Amino acid sequence: MNSPEIAPTPSVARRASLAGFFGTAVEAYDFMVFTFLIAYLSPLFFPSDNPTAGVLSTLAVLGTGFLARPIGGIVFGRIGDRYGRRFALIVTISGMGGATILMGLLPTHATVGILAPVLLVLTRMLQGFFAGGEQMGSATFVAEHASAKNYGILSAMTPVGFAFGGALAPLAVALTTSLTSEETMANWGWRIPLLMSLPLMLYVLFLRKRLEESPDFQELAGAHKVQSSPVRSVVTRYPATLLRVIALSTSVLAIGYVVPAYMPLFLQQQVDMAPGVTAWIATAGSTFAVVIGFGAGFLIDRAGRRNTMVIGLGIILVTMFPIMYFMKATGGNLIVTAGGHMLLVGLAGASAVPVYATLTSAFPAAIRYTGAAIGFGLGSAIGGGLGPYLAGKFTAITGNPYAASGVVGAAALLGIVVIATMPNSNSSAAPEASLITGDAESVDADPVEEPAPAPKMV
């Protein structure tokens, strides 16, 4: 949260929040559109006589993107804390968009053989590397423009932006399928949603280049308190906080990726729904998550982060299995399936909002970007990277079509346990009153230096 000395005007805060919202939406689009193309990509990049093996291979590629996130978190967290949040976010969105466009231009296995899946993995890892600095960087930038009165709702801008991008991704796939055909999608139409990242990326670059640096970083630079080694400060002075950030991120990201990434496959494989239909259902679910996410933001400003987290995770814990069961039992009844999916995606998004607000308040401003990005990146690798793959793997091993509900339930339970062990604070407003900071030392004890000159961005 910004200091009163450099408090932004309402118009500046609004522009920052919109840039954060749309930037995260593009990141979500780039990262999620892959999941809705798995049915088309599997036979093209992993041809096999066993369709399940091809799908599992593609889900593994989905996971490789998460493996690169912690590296991106370290690199861009340091850049954001040394050179400024704005510069780091311009680089991350450019890299995310560029990697997605490259993916849309890749040759398939029929053209270059084994090189095709290798290139797919590399582009996916590039996406993950840049995404490692984007989401928490955006959340940090927006939160540093907030006041005590609107901290919750502004903190919702990043996760709600992610939900919005999560709606755009299946919408692009559904529209492309509707305007072409399933056969065309299987041949070359899958490239169109990936290449649509170009105009989205250019729009966000336009927004971000018009922004000023965040008030908190301006204050640090003006007082010559920019950290020379933010990574070292996070690891040595805030180890307990970092572990809590990792655990919470693991919980919310396992849920946040199993539900939108694996559930379409569940509907296709277990309920016999066409990929185009599941894309429309996923679009409705993510759109609903936008509304619920803003509602969670308002609830934070009134009931606090802890209560909001427990409510969201608790409902997911007890509803995931029955919803999956009724989807299958009714044979994919459109009302039941769409309604159930909307509820699950909405709850997943709502539970993420207080977590994001907590992560951006966990560390002092001098190391905020680095700490949040590293913790979130590691949580992404564990929860987001393994979650969808484990859901598919456990289903294949056990033959139980509802195995994914166990993965989601375990993730929700982990989040509730972490929340229960947090220091007894339920502040909703100030980053200084973090729920999860349990370390005694302050980053202010570190030596400070002259602020590093920020690279010129025109």
TAFENUR-V644356 format. One record per residue. N is the residue number from 0. PHI is phi in radians with two decimals (NA if undefined). OMEGA is omega in whole degrees, -180 to 180 (999 if undefined). D_CENTER is the distance of its C-alpha to the mean C-alpha in Angstrom with 2 decimals. Layout:
N|PHI|OMEGA|D_CENTER  N|PHI|OMEGA|D_CENTER
This chain:
0|NA|-175|21.42  1|-1.23|177|23.94  2|-1.49|-178|27.52  3|-1.13|-178|30.36  4|-1.14|-178|32.01  5|-2.18|-178|29.42  6|-1.15|-180|28.03  7|-1.31|175|26.56  8|-1.26|178|28.22  9|-0.97|-179|26.58  10|-1.19|178|26.35  11|-1.16|179|24.58  12|-1.08|179|22.05  13|-1.15|180|21.56  14|-1.14|178|21.10  15|-1.13|-179|18.57  16|-1.18|178|16.50  17|-1.19|178|16.85  18|-1.12|176|15.94  19|-1.17|180|12.72  20|-1.04|-176|12.06  21|-1.26|177|13.01  22|-1.12|178|11.49  23|-1.19|176|7.87  24|-1.08|179|9.35  25|-1.16|178|10.75  26|-1.05|179|7.85  27|-1.12|179|6.37  28|-1.03|-178|10.08  29|-1.05|-175|10.78  30|-1.39|-174|8.46  31|-1.59|-176|9.26  32|-1.06|177|12.85  33|-1.00|-175|13.87  34|-1.15|-179|13.51  35|-1.52|176|15.87  36|-1.88|-176|18.26  37|-1.00|-179|18.76  38|-1.05|180|22.03  39|-1.57|-176|23.34  40|-1.32|-175|22.12  41|-0.94|-179|23.42  42|-1.23|-178|27.14  43|-1.44|-177|26.89  44|-1.90|179|25.33  45|-2.31|-178|26.33  46|-1.09|-177|29.62  47|-2.73|175|31.03  48|-1.27|-180|33.63  49|-1.88|-178|31.21  50|-1.00|-180|28.38  51|-1.09|179|26.52  52|-1.10|179|26.65  53|-1.13|179|25.21  54|-1.14|179|22.26  55|-1.09|177|21.65  56|-1.11|-180|21.94  57|-1.24|175|19.33  58|-1.14|176|16.93  59|-1.14|176|17.79  60|-1.10|175|16.89  61|-0.94|-179|13.43  62|-1.23|-178|13.29  63|-1.09|178|14.78  64|-1.08|-180|11.82  65|-1.32|-179|10.21  66|-1.11|-179|13.66  67|-1.46|-177|13.63  68|-1.11|179|10.59  69|-1.05|178|12.97  70|-1.13|177|15.54  71|-1.08|178|13.48  72|-1.09|179|12.70  73|-1.15|-176|16.47  74|-1.13|-174|17.60  75|-1.41|173|15.66  76|-1.10|178|15.81  77|-1.13|178|19.53  78|-1.08|-178|19.81  79|-1.14|179|18.19  80|-1.48|180|20.53  81|-1.73|-173|23.48  82|-1.96|178|23.48  83|2.07|-178|21.34  84|-1.18|-175|17.87  85|-1.05|-179|18.89  86|-1.06|-180|20.05  87|-1.04|-177|17.01  88|-1.25|175|14.73  89|-1.17|179|17.34  90|-1.19|-176|17.30  91|-1.14|-178|13.57  92|-1.21|177|13.44  93|-1.14|180|16.77  94|-1.18|178|15.77  95|-1.04|-179|12.76  96|-1.10|-180|15.17  97|-1.08|180|18.02  98|-1.13|180|16.58  99|-1.17|177|15.72  100|-1.11|177|19.24  101|-1.04|179|20.78  102|-1.06|179|19.34  103|-1.23|-180|21.03  104|-1.84|-174|24.25  105|-1.16|170|24.45  106|-1.31|-178|27.73  107|-1.67|-179|27.81  108|-1.05|-180|29.63  109|-1.14|-178|32.74  110|-1.65|-175|33.00  111|-2.13|176|32.18  112|1.17|-174|32.07  113|-1.11|178|30.07  114|-1.12|-178|28.72  115|-1.07|178|26.49  116|-1.14|177|24.12  117|-1.10|179|24.28  118|-1.16|178|23.15  119|-1.11|178|20.33  120|-1.10|-178|19.08  121|-1.10|179|19.57  122|-1.18|177|17.67  123|-1.14|179|14.72  124|-1.19|174|14.95  125|-1.08|176|15.28  126|-0.98|-178|12.02  127|-1.12|180|10.42  128|-1.05|-179|12.76  129|-1.28|178|11.93  130|-1.13|179|8.11  131|-1.06|178|9.15  132|-1.84|-173|10.74  133|-1.41|-168|8.96  134|-1.17|179|6.18  135|-1.28|175|8.71  136|-1.12|178|11.47  137|-1.12|180|10.83  138|-1.09|179|10.63  139|-1.13|-178|13.73  140|-1.04|-179|15.52  141|-1.18|-178|15.35  142|-1.08|-179|16.30  143|-1.34|172|19.17  144|-1.83|-174|20.61  145|-1.59|173|20.79  146|-2.03|-180|23.97  147|-1.08|-176|24.86  148|-1.42|-175|25.30  149|-2.17|-177|21.98  150|-1.07|-178|19.55  151|-1.12|-176|17.91  152|-1.21|177|17.61  153|-1.23|176|16.40  154|-1.14|178|13.74  155|-1.32|-174|12.56  156|-1.06|-179|12.20  157|-1.23|179|8.70  158|-1.12|177|7.13  159|-1.22|173|9.98  160|-1.06|176|9.40  161|-1.09|178|6.15  162|-1.11|179|8.72  163|-1.11|176|11.29  164|-1.13|176|9.89  165|-1.14|175|9.47  166|-1.40|180|13.10  167|-1.12|-176|14.25  168|-1.08|178|13.45  169|-1.17|177|15.76  170|-1.09|178|18.05  171|-1.09|179|18.70  172|-1.18|-179|19.49  173|-1.11|180|21.63  174|-1.15|179|23.50  175|-1.09|178|24.18  176|-1.12|-179|25.51  177|-1.16|-177|27.61  178|-1.46|177|29.08  179|-2.04|176|29.86  180|-2.99|177|30.19  181|-1.07|179|28.74  182|-1.12|179|31.18  183|-1.13|178|30.12  184|-1.05|-179|26.44  185|-1.21|-179|27.47  186|-1.57|-177|29.48  187|-2.50|-176|27.70  188|-1.11|180|25.89  189|-1.09|-179|22.57  190|-1.25|-173|22.58  191|-1.06|180|22.56  192|-1.05|179|18.97  193|-1.21|-179|17.86  194|-1.26|177|20.41  195|-1.17|177|19.41  196|-1.15|-176|16.65  197|-1.04|180|19.61  198|-1.12|178|20.57  199|-1.12|180|17.08  200|-1.09|-179|16.64  201|-1.10|179|20.18  202|-1.13|-179|19.69  203|-1.19|176|16.88  204|-1.04|177|19.08  205|-1.04|-180|21.90  206|-1.14|-173|20.17  207|-1.28|179|19.09  208|-1.25|178|22.50  209|-1.55|-176|24.18  210|-1.55|169|22.54  211|-1.62|177|24.24  212|-1.15|-178|22.89  213|-1.18|-179|21.54  214|-1.02|-178|24.47  215|-1.13|179|23.59  216|-1.22|176|23.57  217|-1.03|180|26.72  218|-1.14|178|28.36  219|-1.06|-179|27.56  220|-1.13|-180|28.93  221|-1.15|179|31.94  222|-1.63|-179|32.80  223|0.99|-180|32.37  224|-2.02|175|29.84  225|-1.21|-176|27.21  226|-1.29|177|26.53  227|-1.43|-178|27.91  228|-2.37|-177|25.97  229|-1.11|180|22.77  230|-1.12|179|21.52  231|-1.07|180|24.88  232|-1.09|179|24.85  233|-1.09|-174|21.57  234|-1.25|-174|22.83  235|-1.51|-175|26.44  236|-1.78|-176|26.35  237|-2.30|-177|23.25  238|-1.14|-179|22.95  239|-1.15|178|22.78  240|-1.09|180|20.11  241|-1.06|179|18.00  242|-1.11|178|18.60  243|-1.15|178|17.60  244|-1.09|179|14.28  245|-1.08|-178|13.71  246|-1.11|179|14.99  247|-1.11|179|13.02  248|-1.12|178|9.65  249|-1.00|-179|11.21  250|-1.07|-172|12.25  251|-1.26|-179|9.41  252|-1.42|173|7.08  253|-1.05|178|10.36  254|-1.14|-175|10.94  255|-1.17|178|7.73  256|-1.90|176|8.41  257|-1.13|-176|12.15  258|-1.11|-179|12.76  259|-1.39|-175|11.54  260|-1.59|-178|12.10  261|-1.57|-176|15.26  262|-1.02|174|16.89  263|-1.02|177|17.93  264|-1.18|176|19.64  265|-1.03|-180|21.25  266|-1.17|180|22.64  267|-1.30|-173|23.91  268|-1.53|-175|25.44  269|-1.74|-177|26.60  270|-2.00|177|27.33  271|1.04|176|28.44  272|-1.70|-179|26.46  273|-1.22|180|26.19  274|-0.97|180|22.90  275|-1.11|179|23.57  276|-1.18|180|24.05  277|-1.13|177|20.89  278|-1.14|178|18.98  279|-1.14|179|20.73  280|-1.12|179|19.97  281|-1.12|177|16.21  282|-1.08|178|16.53  283|-1.09|-179|18.42  284|-1.11|-179|16.00  285|-1.21|176|12.99  286|-1.12|177|15.63  287|-1.10|-180|16.79  288|-1.12|177|13.41  289|-1.08|-179|13.72  290|-1.13|-179|17.13  291|-1.13|180|16.37  292|-1.09|177|13.53  293|-1.12|176|16.18  294|-1.08|177|18.60  295|-1.13|177|16.65  296|-1.08|177|16.67  297|-1.11|-179|20.42  298|-1.15|178|20.89  299|-1.04|-178|19.51  300|-1.18|-178|22.17  301|-2.01|-175|24.76  302|-1.87|180|24.13  303|1.68|-176|21.93  304|-1.23|-176|18.62  305|-1.02|-178|20.20  306|-1.08|-179|21.76  307|-1.13|178|18.76  308|-1.11|-178|16.69  309|-1.09|180|19.72  310|-1.07|-177|20.36  311|-1.11|-178|16.99  312|-1.19|-180|16.79  313|-1.12|180|20.54  314|-1.15|178|20.61  315|-1.07|-178|18.04  316|-0.97|-174|20.19  317|-1.70|-175|23.31  318|-1.94|-174|22.30  319|-1.04|-178|20.28  320|-1.13|-179|23.50  321|-1.05|179|25.81  322|-1.15|178|23.59  323|-1.07|-179|23.33  324|-1.08|-178|27.05  325|-1.23|174|28.11  326|-1.03|-178|26.13  327|-1.32|-177|28.17  328|-1.12|-180|31.33  329|-1.57|178|31.64  330|1.18|179|31.27  331|1.37|175|28.23  332|-0.88|-170|29.81  333|-1.07|-179|27.80  334|-1.17|-180|27.87  335|-1.12|-176|26.98  336|-1.17|-180|24.24  337|-1.13|180|22.59  338|-1.11|179|23.06  339|-1.13|-180|21.74  340|-1.16|178|18.59  341|-1.05|-180|18.04  342|-1.11|-178|18.62  343|-1.13|-179|16.23  344|-1.15|178|13.22  345|-1.09|179|14.38  346|-1.16|178|14.75  347|-1.07|178|11.36  348|-1.18|-179|9.95  349|-1.15|180|12.89  350|-1.23|179|12.53  351|-1.29|-174|9.11  352|-1.03|179|11.01  353|-1.16|177|13.65  354|-1.16|178|11.58  355|-1.05|179|9.87  356|-1.08|179|13.49  357|-1.25|-178|14.85  358|-1.13|-179|12.94  359|-1.30|178|14.02  360|-1.82|-172|17.48  361|-1.36|-174|17.92  362|-2.15|175|19.51  363|-1.08|-174|22.25  364|-1.00|-175|21.60  365|-1.13|-180|23.13  366|-2.24|-173|20.50  367|-1.11|-178|17.61  368|-1.07|-178|15.33  369|-1.10|-177|16.36  370|-1.08|-179|16.13  371|-1.15|-177|12.71  372|-1.20|179|11.32  373|-1.15|180|13.46  374|-1.08|180|12.77  375|-1.17|179|9.00  376|-1.12|178|9.62  377|-1.17|176|12.26  378|-1.12|177|10.53  379|-1.11|-179|7.95  380|-1.09|-178|11.26  381|-1.38|-175|13.01  382|-1.37|-179|11.05  383|-1.25|-178|8.63  384|-1.26|-177|11.41  385|-1.55|-173|14.32  386|-0.94|-179|13.40  387|-1.07|180|13.97  388|-1.14|179|16.75  389|-1.11|178|18.43  390|-1.06|178|18.40  391|-1.21|-178|20.21  392|-1.17|180|22.37  393|-1.11|177|23.57  394|-1.11|-180|24.40  395|-1.18|-177|26.42  396|-1.24|-174|28.17  397|-1.52|-174|29.12  398|1.30|180|29.66  399|-1.57|-177|28.13  400|-1.16|-177|26.04  401|-1.82|-176|24.30  402|-1.05|-179|23.20  403|-1.06|-180|19.49  404|-1.14|176|20.25  405|-1.19|178|21.35  406|-1.11|-180|18.09  407|-1.14|179|16.23  408|-1.08|179|19.22  409|-1.12|180|19.22  410|-1.14|179|15.61  411|-1.12|179|16.51  412|-1.11|177|19.76  413|-1.03|180|18.28  414|-1.06|-180|16.32  415|-1.14|179|19.59  416|-1.10|179|21.63  417|-1.08|180|19.66  418|-1.06|-178|19.99  419|-1.16|-179|23.66  420|-1.72|179|24.32  421|-1.22|170|22.92  422|-0.95|-172|25.63  423|-1.34|175|27.28  424|-2.46|179|25.73  425|-2.28|179|24.11  426|-1.07|178|23.88  427|-1.83|-167|21.57  428|-1.92|-165|22.24  429|-1.67|173|22.73  430|-1.01|-179|20.51  431|-1.15|-179|23.83  432|-1.83|-175|24.09  433|-1.18|175|21.12  434|-1.32|-167|20.96  435|-2.01|179|20.13  436|-1.37|179|22.31  437|-2.09|-178|25.16  438|-1.53|-172|26.38  439|-1.48|-172|29.65  440|-1.37|180|29.74  441|-1.87|178|28.59  442|-1.15|180|27.13  443|-1.13|178|29.91  444|-1.31|179|32.30  445|-1.23|172|31.04  446|-1.07|178|33.21  447|-1.99|-177|32.03  448|-2.52|175|32.81  449|-1.06|179|33.17  450|-1.08|178|29.91  451|-1.19|179|29.12  452|-1.13|-179|29.91  453|-1.27|175|26.86  454|-1.02|-178|26.89  455|-1.26|175|28.20  456|-2.18|-177|25.91  457|-1.95|999|27.97
